[in-house]
Amino acid sequence: MKPTESTLKEFFEGDKQFFIPVYQRAYSWEEPQWKTFLEDLEEATKGENHYFFGNVLLEKDGNNRLDIIDGQQRLTTIIIFVRCLVNVLDSKGYDKEQLEYIKQDYLENRKKPKLNALEYDRDYFYDVIIANSDNKHKPQTPSQERILEAKKFFTKELKSKEITQLEEILKAMQKAQIIKLEFDNKKDSVLMFELQNNRGKDLTNMEKLKSYLAYQIYTYSDKDSAETKLDEMTSVFKEIYRVVNDIKQLNEDAILGYFNIATSKFGFAYREDNNSLNYKKELKDIKDSEEKLAWIDKYVKSLKDAFFDFKTFMKSKSDYKEYLLHLNVAATYPFVIKAYRLFRDDEEKLEGVFKALEVIAFRDKLVSTRAKIRDKLNSALKNFDSVENLESGIKYVCDNEWYWNDDNIIKALEPEKHTLDEIARYIFMRYENALRNKTARTKGYKFTLDEIKKPQDDKNPPIEHIAPQTENNEKVTNGYCEYDEKFMKSYLNCIGNLMLIADSHNVSVGNNPFADKLQSYEKSPMAQHREIKEFANGEIWDKDSINNRHEKLVEFILETWSL
């Protein structure tokens, strides 16, 4: 296998068709790479030296078919770029016959596309790039979105240039030097990809997984069944990528990681970057070839189920699901994946799981410790086979691990801790709904997460200080205690002196006397505002008022977030 050198034009011309094999990554280049690509071409127009396109590894597959082992990101970008160049030149009145020659060399020859993308992106790539039909499909995968964005980027950049500049760029591209190496053996080509997959932009963990499993299939399958088994695996990954875009909260690698933690024997000890603690170790420990292949088949199908389950989780109407996503504590997500494996069709049990997980998620968010909650929850995860076992496991952590026990929760609520910036809104949202639920008139009228997520400006802060943050003797004629050192340290930022402001009713009256504030609170639609008079000493808001409200809120928090 001797490397051969040619121009990019010679590389593409003729009846050759290039295919991106299933074990390859999807299109991953983004604007920094597109920008560099174009800058390099423009630079090549200014000097006498040809632009060096780089090395490309190919596998011969008969009938002028060539699989791209290494270099597909650059080759895909070339095809997208040529489509944009043809479109822009056409819009500027360029010779149509010449444009046809360009399209035949780089886009489509005798109704055969020069480049065939990965199977799950193939139709989209053909329609949007080869056939130039942007409106036929909406992007369904992250790679399809990048393909469309690349087309938009190059189109915008090229439109600003004169025809002479575009011609020079075209010539520089056609004369670019490329070195190719061709393989004849499928197994060798997959292995070469494994050796080359750290080049350029890093592969995602999902892409590494896919390529590794493909190589294992080729290694341990007989010649007649390898292609069939690989096609079966490819179809599963195609389904996975079909739902990736529907999951906005997490990317594919995150869900893959949570799946591996949930299903592997390592639990939270699982490490993507440690082959002794991940799927490679599990697969290596299996000695029989047929058992290895069966393991791969089961693994990828279970992975597909996890992605579909997480999509179902995201669309669930459960309040506790919404709470979990809002708190976004990563250690809870493997439990979610395992819960769907156990109780996929039992909404009541799933709700019980979400409720239990929200308890530890809240406590972890409140205390803001650097302690590794993953390690503390490992036993709970491994023993999780019922809602009762999960509740017991989480309760054990809450009762026996100092970081998340009641004493530390109380300590975290002390004003000196300053941990309430984000979590305070969540606490008061839950408190508001608890108050509303006690009265028949307001029961069912829930204050929502969306209302505490909305951006707030300085005139309407999300959290109100009942006793103002700054003492103003001109306005505060009565109603507050002295702003001495003890008040500033232990009362001003105490949770008892804070409350939530609703978007619909800004009750903030700044530094006004407490009597004026109290009148405003009594007219508020917020139950926690109307409740303030129960803690006030008449028209006085002092240390005792704040302390009494603080104690009630602490009691509410311990009761709400306990098992």
FIDREN-412582 format. One record per residue (C-alpha): x negated, y negated, z negated; residue in three letters. Coordinates in Angstrom, 1 decimal. Each point is the difference from the previous one (the first is absolute). Layout:
X_Y_Z_ALA
...
//
This chain:
0.0_0.0_0.0_MET
-2.0_-2.9_1.3_LYS
1.4_-3.5_-0.6_PRO
0.8_-1.9_3.1_THR
0.1_-3.8_0.5_GLU
2.4_-1.8_2.2_SER
1.9_-3.3_0.3_THR
3.4_-0.2_-1.6_LEU
1.6_-0.3_3.5_LYS
-1.6_3.3_1.0_GLU
1.0_1.6_-3.2_PHE
3.7_-0.7_0.6_PHE
0.4_0.2_3.8_GLU
1.4_3.0_1.8_GLY
2.6_2.6_-1.2_ASP
-1.4_0.4_-3.5_LYS
2.5_0.0_-2.9_GLN
-1.1_-0.7_-3.6_PHE
1.9_1.5_-2.9_PHE
-0.3_-0.7_-3.7_ILE
0.0_3.3_-1.9_PRO
2.3_0.8_-2.9_VAL
-2.8_0.0_-2.5_TYR
-0.9_-3.6_0.8_GLN
1.1_-3.0_-1.9_ARG
2.7_-2.3_1.3_ALA
-0.8_-3.4_1.5_TYR
-1.5_-2.0_-2.9_SER
-1.7_-3.1_1.4_TRP
1.2_-3.3_-1.2_GLU
-0.7_-3.7_0.8_GLU
-3.6_-0.1_-1.3_PRO
-0.9_2.9_2.3_GLN
2.0_-1.5_3.0_TRP
-1.7_-3.3_-0.5_LYS
-3.5_1.5_-0.1_THR
0.8_2.1_3.1_PHE
1.1_-3.1_2.0_LEU
-2.9_-2.1_-1.3_GLU
-2.5_2.7_1.1_ASP
1.5_0.0_3.5_LEU
-0.1_-3.8_0.3_GLU
-3.6_0.0_-1.2_GLU
-0.8_2.5_2.8_ALA
1.2_-2.5_2.6_THR
-2.7_-2.4_-1.1_LYS
-3.1_2.1_0.4_GLY
-1.6_2.4_2.5_GLU
0.1_3.1_-2.2_ASN
3.0_2.3_0.2_HIS
2.2_0.5_-3.0_TYR
-0.6_3.3_-1.7_PHE
3.3_1.7_-0.7_PHE
-1.4_2.8_-2.1_GLY
0.0_3.7_-0.1_ASN
3.1_2.1_0.7_VAL
0.3_3.7_-0.8_LEU
2.4_2.0_2.2_LEU
1.3_3.5_0.3_GLU
0.7_1.5_3.4_LYS
3.4_1.7_0.2_ASP
0.3_0.7_3.7_GLY
2.0_-1.7_2.8_ASN
-1.8_-3.3_-0.6_ASN
1.3_-0.1_-3.6_ARG
-2.4_-1.3_-2.6_LEU
0.6_-0.1_-3.7_ASP
-1.6_-3.0_-1.8_ILE
-2.0_1.2_-3.0_ILE
-1.6_-3.3_-0.9_ASP
0.7_-3.4_1.4_GLY
3.7_0.0_0.3_GLN
0.5_-3.3_-1.9_GLN
-2.2_-1.8_2.5_ARG
1.5_1.8_3.0_LEU
3.5_-0.6_-1.2_THR
-0.8_-3.7_-0.4_THR
-1.5_-0.1_3.5_ILE
3.3_1.2_1.4_ILE
2.1_-2.5_-2.0_ILE
-2.4_-2.7_1.0_PHE
0.3_0.8_3.7_VAL
3.8_0.0_-0.2_ARG
-0.1_-3.5_-1.5_CYS
-2.6_-1.1_2.5_LEU
2.1_1.2_2.9_VAL
3.1_-1.7_-1.4_ASN
-1.7_-3.3_-0.5_VAL
-1.7_0.0_3.4_LEU
3.4_0.9_1.6_ASP
1.6_-3.0_-1.8_SER
-2.7_-2.2_1.4_LYS
0.6_1.1_3.6_GLY
-2.9_2.4_0.5_TYR
-0.2_2.2_3.0_ASP
2.5_2.8_-0.5_LYS
-2.0_2.6_2.1_GLU
-3.0_-0.5_-2.2_GLN
2.2_0.4_-3.1_LEU
1.2_3.3_1.3_GLU
-3.6_1.3_0.3_TYR
-0.6_-1.0_-3.6_ILE
3.1_1.8_-1.2_LYS
-0.9_3.1_1.9_GLN
-3.5_0.1_-1.5_ASP
1.0_-0.7_-3.6_TYR
3.7_0.5_-0.6_LEU
1.7_2.5_2.3_GLU
-1.1_2.0_3.0_ASN
2.6_1.9_2.1_ARG
2.5_-0.4_-2.8_LYS
-2.4_1.5_-2.5_LYS
-1.0_-2.2_-2.9_PRO
-3.8_-0.4_-0.4_LYS
0.4_0.2_-3.8_LEU
2.4_2.1_-2.0_ASN
0.4_-1.1_-3.6_ALA
0.6_2.3_-3.0_LEU
3.2_2.0_0.5_GLU
2.1_-2.0_-2.5_TYR
-1.1_-3.2_1.7_ASP
-0.2_1.2_3.6_ARG
3.4_-1.1_1.3_ASP
-0.3_-3.4_-1.7_TYR
-3.5_-0.6_1.4_PHE
1.0_1.0_3.5_TYR
3.1_-2.3_0.0_ASP
-1.6_-3.0_-1.7_VAL
-3.5_0.1_1.5_ILE
-0.1_2.2_3.2_ILE
3.5_-0.9_1.2_ALA
0.1_-3.4_-1.6_ASN
3.5_0.4_-1.4_SER
-0.1_-1.8_-3.4_ASP
3.7_0.1_-0.8_ASN
0.6_3.7_0.6_LYS
-1.2_1.1_-3.5_HIS
-0.4_-1.6_-3.4_LYS
-3.2_1.0_-1.8_PRO
0.6_3.0_-2.3_GLN
-3.4_0.6_-1.4_THR
-2.8_-2.2_-1.3_PRO
-2.1_0.9_3.0_SER
2.8_-1.0_2.4_GLN
0.2_-3.4_-1.8_GLU
-3.8_-0.4_0.5_ARG
0.3_0.8_3.7_ILE
2.7_-2.6_0.5_LEU
-2.0_-2.6_-2.1_GLU
-3.1_0.7_2.1_ALA
2.0_-0.7_3.1_LYS
1.2_-3.2_-1.4_LYS
-3.5_-1.1_-1.1_PHE
-1.7_0.6_3.3_PHE
2.9_-1.5_2.0_THR
-0.2_-3.2_-2.1_LYS
-3.8_-0.2_0.2_GLU
-0.2_0.6_3.8_LEU
2.8_-2.4_0.9_LYS
-2.1_-2.9_-1.1_SER
-2.7_0.8_2.5_LYS
-0.4_-0.9_3.7_GLU
0.1_2.6_2.7_ILE
-3.8_-0.3_0.6_THR
-0.6_0.7_-3.7_GLN
2.3_3.0_0.2_LEU
-1.8_1.3_3.1_GLU
-3.4_-0.2_-1.8_GLU
1.4_1.8_-3.0_ILE
1.4_2.7_2.3_LEU
-3.4_0.4_1.7_LYS
-1.8_0.2_-3.3_ALA
2.3_2.7_-1.2_MET
-0.3_2.0_3.2_GLN
-3.8_-0.1_-0.1_LYS
-0.2_0.9_-3.7_ALA
-2.3_2.9_-0.6_GLN
1.4_3.1_-1.6_ILE
-1.7_3.3_-1.0_ILE
2.1_3.1_-0.1_LYS
-0.5_3.5_-1.3_LEU
2.4_2.8_1.0_GLU
0.8_3.2_-1.9_PHE
1.5_3.2_1.4_ASP
1.0_1.7_-3.2_ASN
3.0_-1.0_-2.1_LYS
-1.5_1.1_-3.3_LYS
-3.2_-1.9_0.6_ASP
1.9_-3.2_0.9_SER
2.1_0.1_-3.1_VAL
-3.1_0.6_-2.1_LEU
-1.7_-3.0_1.7_MET
2.9_-2.1_-0.9_PHE
-0.4_1.0_-3.6_GLU
-3.6_-1.1_0.2_LEU
0.9_-3.3_1.7_GLN
3.0_-1.1_-1.9_ASN
-1.8_-2.4_-2.3_ASN
-0.9_-2.3_3.0_ARG
1.6_-3.4_0.5_GLY
3.1_-0.8_-2.0_LYS
0.4_2.5_-2.9_ASP
2.5_2.8_0.5_LEU
2.9_0.1_-2.4_THR
0.2_2.9_-2.3_ASN
3.0_1.2_2.0_MET
-2.1_0.0_3.2_GLU
-2.8_1.8_-1.8_LYS
2.4_2.6_-1.2_LEU
1.5_0.5_3.4_LYS
-3.4_0.5_1.7_SER
-1.3_2.3_-2.7_TYR
3.1_2.2_0.2_LEU
-0.2_0.1_3.8_ALA
-3.6_1.2_-0.2_TYR
1.0_2.7_-2.6_GLN
2.7_1.2_2.4_ILE
-2.4_0.3_2.8_TYR
-2.6_1.7_-2.2_THR
2.3_2.7_-1.5_TYR
2.5_0.6_2.8_SER
-0.6_2.4_2.9_ASP
-0.4_-1.6_3.4_LYS
3.6_0.8_1.1_ASP
1.8_-1.5_-3.0_SER
-2.2_-3.0_-0.8_ALA
1.8_-2.4_2.4_GLU
3.4_1.1_-1.2_THR
-0.8_-0.5_-3.6_LYS
-1.5_-3.4_0.7_LEU
3.1_-1.0_1.9_ASP
2.1_1.0_-3.0_GLU
-2.1_-2.1_-2.3_MET
0.1_-2.9_2.4_THR
3.8_0.0_0.1_SER
0.1_-0.2_-3.8_VAL
-2.3_-3.0_-0.1_PHE
2.1_-1.6_2.7_LYS
3.0_0.2_-2.3_GLU
-2.1_-1.4_-2.8_ILE
-1.0_-3.1_2.0_TYR
3.6_-0.4_1.1_ARG
1.0_-1.0_-3.6_VAL
-3.2_-1.8_-1.1_VAL
1.3_-3.4_1.2_ASN
3.2_0.5_-2.0_ASP
-2.0_0.1_-3.2_ILE
-1.0_-3.6_-0.7_LYS
-1.2_0.3_-3.6_GLN
-2.8_2.4_0.7_LEU
-2.3_0.9_2.9_ASN
-0.6_3.5_1.3_GLU
-3.2_0.6_-2.0_ASP
1.7_-1.0_-3.2_ALA
2.8_2.5_0.5_ILE
-2.5_2.7_1.1_LEU
-2.0_-0.6_-3.2_GLY
3.1_0.2_-2.2_TYR
1.1_3.2_1.8_PHE
-3.4_1.6_-0.6_ASN
0.1_-0.9_-3.7_ILE
3.6_1.3_-0.3_ALA
-0.6_3.3_1.7_THR
-3.7_1.0_-0.4_SER
-1.4_2.0_-2.9_LYS
-2.1_-3.0_-0.9_PHE
2.8_-2.4_-1.0_GLY
-1.2_-3.5_-0.8_PHE
-3.6_1.3_0.2_ALA
0.5_0.2_3.8_TYR
-2.6_-2.1_1.9_ARG
0.1_-0.7_3.7_GLU
-3.8_-0.7_0.1_ASP
-1.0_3.2_-2.0_ASN
0.2_3.2_2.0_ASN
-0.1_2.0_-3.2_SER
3.2_-1.6_-1.2_LEU
2.2_-0.2_3.1_ASN
1.7_1.9_2.8_TYR
-3.3_1.1_1.5_LYS
-0.9_1.9_-3.2_LYS
3.4_1.7_-0.2_GLU
-0.3_1.1_3.7_LEU
-3.6_1.1_-0.5_LYS
0.9_2.2_-2.9_ASP
2.3_2.0_2.3_ILE
-2.2_2.7_1.7_LYS
2.5_1.7_2.4_ASP
0.4_-1.8_3.3_SER
3.8_0.7_0.3_GLU
0.5_-1.2_-3.5_GLU
-1.9_-3.2_0.8_LYS
2.2_-0.6_3.0_LEU
3.1_0.7_-2.0_ALA
-1.2_-2.5_-2.7_TRP
-0.5_-2.7_2.7_ILE
3.5_0.6_1.4_ASP
1.6_-0.2_-3.4_LYS
-2.0_-3.0_-1.0_TYR
0.9_-2.2_3.0_VAL
3.7_0.9_-0.2_LYS
0.0_-0.9_-3.7_SER
-1.8_-3.2_0.8_LEU
2.7_-0.8_2.6_LYS
2.7_0.7_-2.6_ASP
-1.7_-2.5_-2.4_ALA
0.1_-2.8_2.5_PHE
3.6_0.6_0.8_PHE
0.7_0.3_-3.8_ASP
-1.7_-3.3_-0.6_PHE
2.1_-1.6_2.7_LYS
3.1_1.3_-1.7_THR
-1.4_-1.3_-3.4_PHE
-0.4_-3.5_1.6_MET
3.5_0.0_1.2_LYS
1.6_1.3_-3.2_SER
2.6_-2.2_-1.6_LYS
-1.4_0.8_-3.5_SER
-0.7_-3.0_-2.2_ASP
-2.8_1.9_-1.7_TYR
-1.6_0.6_3.4_LYS
0.1_-3.7_0.6_GLU
-1.6_-0.6_-3.4_TYR
-2.8_2.5_0.8_LEU
-0.8_-1.7_3.3_LEU
0.0_-3.4_-1.7_HIS
-2.4_1.2_-2.8_LEU
-2.1_1.8_2.7_ASN
-2.0_2.1_-2.4_VAL
-1.9_2.4_2.3_ALA
-0.1_2.9_-2.5_ALA
3.8_0.4_0.2_THR
0.1_0.8_3.7_TYR
-1.4_3.6_-0.1_PRO
2.8_0.7_-2.4_PHE
2.5_-1.4_2.5_VAL
-1.3_2.3_2.7_ILE
0.1_3.0_-2.3_LYS
3.5_-0.9_-1.2_ALA
1.3_0.2_3.6_TYR
-1.7_3.4_0.5_ARG
1.9_1.2_-3.1_LEU
3.3_-1.8_0.2_PHE
0.4_-1.2_3.5_ARG
3.7_0.3_0.0_ASP
0.8_-0.8_-3.6_ASP
0.5_-3.8_-0.4_GLU
0.7_0.3_-3.7_GLU
-3.3_1.7_-0.7_LYS
-1.9_-2.4_2.3_LEU
1.5_-2.9_-1.9_GLU
-1.1_1.5_-3.3_GLY
-3.5_0.3_1.4_VAL
0.0_-3.7_1.2_PHE
1.2_-1.1_-3.4_LYS
-2.7_1.9_-1.9_ALA
-2.7_-1.3_2.3_LEU
1.2_-3.6_-0.3_GLU
-0.7_0.3_-3.8_VAL
-3.7_0.7_0.4_ILE
-0.3_-2.3_3.0_ALA
1.3_-2.9_-2.1_PHE
-2.2_0.7_-2.9_ARG
-3.0_0.3_2.2_ASP
0.8_-3.3_1.7_LYS
0.6_-1.8_-3.3_LEU
-3.1_1.0_-1.8_VAL
-2.3_-0.6_3.0_SER
-2.6_2.4_-1.3_THR
-3.0_1.3_1.9_ARG
0.7_3.5_-1.4_ALA
0.5_2.6_2.7_LYS
3.6_0.9_-0.2_ILE
-0.5_2.5_2.8_ARG
-2.1_2.2_-2.4_ASP
2.5_-0.3_-2.8_LYS
2.9_1.0_2.2_LEU
-1.7_3.0_1.6_ASN
1.5_2.5_-2.4_SER
3.4_-1.4_0.5_ALA
-0.4_0.3_3.8_LEU
-1.2_3.6_0.0_LYS
2.7_1.1_-2.4_ASN
2.8_-1.9_1.8_PHE
2.6_2.5_1.1_ASP
3.1_-1.5_-1.6_SER
1.2_-3.4_-1.1_VAL
-0.2_1.1_-3.6_GLU
-3.7_1.0_0.4_ASN
-0.8_-3.3_1.6_LEU
1.8_-2.0_-2.7_GLU
-1.9_2.0_-2.6_SER
-3.3_-0.6_1.7_GLY
0.5_-3.8_0.4_ILE
1.3_-0.2_-3.6_LYS
-3.2_1.7_-1.2_TYR
-2.1_-2.6_1.7_VAL
2.1_-2.9_-1.3_CYS
-0.1_1.3_-3.6_ASP
-3.6_1.3_-0.2_ASN
-2.1_-2.1_2.3_GLU
-0.9_-3.3_-1.7_TRP
0.1_-2.0_3.2_TYR
3.7_0.6_0.7_TRP
1.4_0.7_-3.5_ASN
2.5_-2.2_-1.8_ASP
-2.6_-1.8_-2.1_ASP
-1.9_-1.1_3.0_ASN
3.2_-1.1_1.8_ILE
0.8_-2.2_-2.9_ILE
-3.6_-1.3_0.0_LYS
0.1_-0.7_3.7_ALA
3.1_-2.2_-0.6_LEU
-1.9_-2.3_-2.3_GLU
-0.4_-3.5_1.5_PRO
-3.8_0.2_-0.3_GLU
-0.1_2.8_2.5_LYS
1.2_-2.0_3.0_HIS
1.1_3.0_1.9_THR
3.5_-1.0_0.8_LEU
-0.5_-2.1_3.1_ASP
1.5_2.5_2.5_GLU
1.7_2.5_-2.3_ILE
2.0_-2.6_-1.9_ALA
2.3_-0.6_3.0_ARG
0.6_3.8_0.1_TYR
0.7_0.2_-3.7_ILE
2.5_-2.8_0.0_PHE
1.7_1.4_3.1_MET
0.6_3.2_-1.8_ARG
1.0_-1.8_-3.2_TYR
2.5_-2.2_1.9_GLU
1.7_3.1_1.4_ASN
0.1_1.7_-3.4_ALA
1.7_-3.1_-1.4_LEU
2.5_-0.2_2.9_ARG
0.8_3.7_-0.4_ASN
1.2_-0.6_-3.5_LYS
2.9_-2.3_1.1_THR
2.9_1.2_2.1_ALA
0.1_-3.3_1.9_ARG
-3.6_0.2_1.2_THR
-0.5_3.8_0.1_LYS
-1.0_1.1_3.5_GLY
-1.3_-3.5_1.0_TYR
-3.7_1.0_0.2_LYS
-2.9_-2.4_0.2_PHE
-2.2_1.4_2.7_THR
-3.6_0.5_0.7_LEU
0.3_-2.1_3.1_ASP
0.9_-3.0_-2.2_GLU
-3.3_0.3_-2.0_ILE
-2.0_0.6_3.2_LYS
0.9_-3.1_1.8_LYS
-2.7_-2.7_0.2_PRO
0.3_-2.7_-2.6_GLN
-1.2_-3.6_0.2_ASP
-1.3_-2.1_-2.8_ASP
3.3_-1.7_-0.5_LYS
1.8_3.3_-0.5_ASN
-2.4_2.4_-1.8_PRO
1.1_3.6_-0.5_PRO
-0.6_-0.2_-3.7_ILE
1.4_-2.6_-2.3_GLU
-1.7_-1.1_-3.2_HIS
2.8_-0.9_-2.5_ILE
-2.3_-2.1_-2.1_ALA
-1.9_-1.9_2.8_PRO
-3.5_0.9_0.8_GLN
-1.1_-3.6_-0.6_THR
1.1_-2.1_-2.9_GLU
1.5_-3.3_1.1_ASN
0.8_-2.3_-2.9_ASN
1.8_-2.5_2.2_GLU
2.7_2.6_1.0_LYS
-0.2_2.5_-2.8_VAL
1.5_-2.0_-2.8_THR
1.2_3.1_-1.8_ASN
0.8_3.6_0.3_GLY
-3.5_1.6_0.0_TYR
-2.6_0.7_-2.6_CYS
-3.4_-1.6_-0.1_GLU
-2.5_1.1_2.7_TYR
-2.6_1.0_-2.5_ASP
-2.8_2.5_0.5_GLU
2.1_2.9_-1.2_LYS
2.9_-0.9_2.3_PHE
-2.2_-0.3_3.0_MET
-1.7_3.3_-0.7_LYS
2.9_2.2_-1.2_SER
3.3_-1.5_1.1_TYR
-0.2_-2.1_3.2_LEU
-0.7_2.9_2.4_ASN
1.7_2.6_-2.1_CYS
2.6_2.0_1.9_ILE
2.5_-1.3_-2.5_GLY
-0.5_-3.5_1.5_ASN
0.3_1.1_3.6_LEU
2.9_0.8_2.3_MET
0.8_0.6_3.6_LEU
1.4_-2.7_2.3_ILE
2.6_1.0_2.6_ALA
-0.4_-1.3_3.6_ASP
3.7_-0.9_-0.1_SER
-0.2_-2.1_-3.1_HIS
-3.1_-2.0_-1.0_ASN
0.5_-0.6_-3.6_VAL
-3.5_-1.4_-0.5_SER
0.2_-3.4_-1.6_VAL
-3.7_-0.4_-0.7_GLY
-0.9_-1.9_-3.1_ASN
3.5_-1.1_-0.9_ASN
1.2_0.4_-3.6_PRO
1.1_3.4_-0.9_PHE
3.6_-1.1_-0.5_ALA
0.2_-1.0_3.6_ASP
-1.5_3.3_1.1_LYS
2.4_1.9_-2.2_LEU
3.0_-1.6_1.8_GLN
-1.5_1.0_3.3_SER
-0.6_3.6_-1.1_TYR
3.6_0.3_-1.2_GLU
1.2_-0.8_3.6_LYS
-2.4_2.4_1.6_SER
1.1_3.2_1.8_PRO
-2.9_1.8_-1.6_MET
0.9_1.9_-3.1_ALA
-3.5_-0.4_-1.6_GLN
0.5_-3.8_0.3_HIS
3.4_0.0_-1.8_ARG
-1.5_2.3_-2.7_GLU
-2.6_-2.7_-1.1_ILE
2.5_-1.7_-2.3_LYS
0.1_3.2_-2.1_GLU
-3.7_-0.4_-0.8_PHE
0.0_-3.8_-0.4_ALA
0.1_-1.6_-3.4_ASN
2.9_-2.2_1.0_GLY
-1.5_-2.4_2.5_GLU
-3.5_0.8_-1.1_ILE
-2.4_2.4_1.8_TRP
-2.8_0.8_-2.4_ASP
-2.4_2.8_-0.9_LYS
2.6_2.1_-1.7_ASP
2.3_-0.2_3.1_SER
-2.8_1.1_2.2_ILE
-1.1_2.8_-2.3_ASN
3.5_1.3_-0.4_ASN
0.5_0.1_3.8_ARG
-3.5_1.6_0.4_HIS
1.0_2.8_-2.3_GLU
3.2_0.7_1.8_LYS
-1.8_0.1_3.4_LEU
-2.7_2.3_-1.4_VAL
2.7_2.3_-1.3_GLU
1.7_-0.1_3.4_PHE
-3.3_0.9_1.8_ILE
-0.8_2.9_-2.3_LEU
3.5_1.4_0.4_GLU
0.2_-0.5_3.7_THR
-3.4_1.4_0.9_TRP
-0.1_3.1_-2.2_SER
0.9_3.6_0.4_LEU
//
